[in-house]
Amino acid sequence: MNRMILGAVVALFLVGIGVFWWQGRAEVEKGAPPPLPEPVETPEPDELPEVDIEGLEGPAPPEATELSREQRRFFRYDRNRDLKITRREMLSTRTDAFRKLDTDGNNLLTFEEWAVTTANRFDAADADGDLELTQAEFAITAPKRRPKKRCNC
């Protein structure tokens, strides 16, 4: 009876060690750099195949559709076009704005750094210097809209 209990304890112990070893190995492999791509041999220009395109028939290319405003906004964040926005993709669009606010460059935004920038924006918008913004002065603080690109078709 004692042998069976001792055998079960040792087996559980070995399984536990195996699980920890397996998880540790997975963490190391996840952090490993990706393998280098194998070099692709390109044929010499004289060896390129020639194709006669006369009389070829096939499906027409897909029609381009106009994206809605919401779809364009979504794809500004979805950099890899997998139709999912990761946290990294969402935050990557704000790094330039963060760097402008982080005046000492330590990657920490203190209240003082934010307050100085906000106070400077307020002072720039307060044209008459009365420390109050009228509706006209407040309208100056709105983000500038970029003009739409014109088609040169």
N, C-alpha and C positions, 0 to 999 in steps of 0.2 A: 504494500500500500504506500509506504514511504517512497519507494522508488518511482511509483507512478506520479505522485505529487511533485517530487523533485524533478522528474522528467518534464512535467507540464510547465513548471516554473522556468526551467532552463530553456525550453522551447519558446515560451513567451518572451523571455529575455533576449534570445537570439532574433526573434521576429522584430522586437523593438529596436535592436541595434541595426537590423537590416533596413527598417523604415527610415531611421534617422540618416543612415548612410545614403540611401536612395534620394531623400529630399536634399541632402547637402550636395550630392552630385548634380541634381537637377538645377540647383541654384548656380553652381559653377558653370554649367553648360549654358544657362540662360544669359549669363554675363559674358560669355566668350564671344569674340568677334566673329562675324559671319565668314564662311569660307570664301576664299578668293575665286572669282569666276574663271572658268577655264578659257584660255585664249582661243579665239575663233579665227580660223585661217580664212583670209579673204582671197578670192581668186584674182589673178592678174587681169587687167582690163582686156587683154586679148582672149581670155578664157570665158568671158561673160556670155551667157546664152542669148540668142537673138530670138525675138518673137514677132510673128507677123500678126498685127492687130487688125488687119482688114477683115471685115465681115464677122467680127466677134460680137456675140450677143450675150447678155447677162442681165442680172437684176440691176435696177437703177440705184444710184446711191441714195441713202436715206435723206429725207427732207429735214432741213433744219427747222426746229420749232423755237418760237420765242419763249424765253423763260419768264415766269412771273417775277415780280419784285421780291417775293418771299423766297423763291427758288434761287435767285441770284444772291440774296443775302446768305442763304444756307450754304451755297457753294463757295462763298468767300471764306467761310470757316472750314469746310470739308476739303482740305488740301489734297488728300489722296483719292478723292472721289469714290469712297466706299459706301457712301450714303449714310455714314455715321460720323458724328463729331465727337472726337475724344477730348479729354480735358486738356491735353497738350495743344491740340489744334485750336481750342477755344481761347486758351491763354496766349498763344503765340501772336495773335493779332494785337495784343495790348502791350507787348514788350517795349515798343518804341515810345509809347506814351509814358510807360513806367520809367524808362531811362531818362526822359526829359524831366520828370519830377524828382528823380533821385540825384540831387545835385552833388553829393559827395561820392557817389559811385560805389557805395558799399553793399548794394543790392538790398538795402533795408530802407523803406520809406517811412520816415518819422513824421509825426504830426507837424513839426516845425517846417519840414520841407514842403509838405502839402499846403500848410497855412500860408507860407511865403508866396507860393505860386498862385494860390487863390486870391490873396490880398493884392498881388500885382495885377491880376486880371481885373479885379474890382476897381483898382485905382485907374487902370487904363480906360475902363468903360465910363467912369465917373468924370464926365467932361467939365462940369462946373465946379467940382471939388467940394460939394456940400455933404459928402459921405452918404448920399442916398442916390439910388438909381431910379430914374424915371422910366416909363415904358420905352421911350425912344433910346435911352442909354442902354437899357437892358437888351434891346433888340440887337445891339452891336455884339453882345457876347455869344450870340447863336453861332453854331459851327457853320463854316462856309460850305455851301453846296458846290460841288464841282459841276461844271457844265457838262451836259451830255455829249458824248463823242458823236461827231457827225459822220455819216457814212460817205465815203469817197467812191461810191459805186458808179 
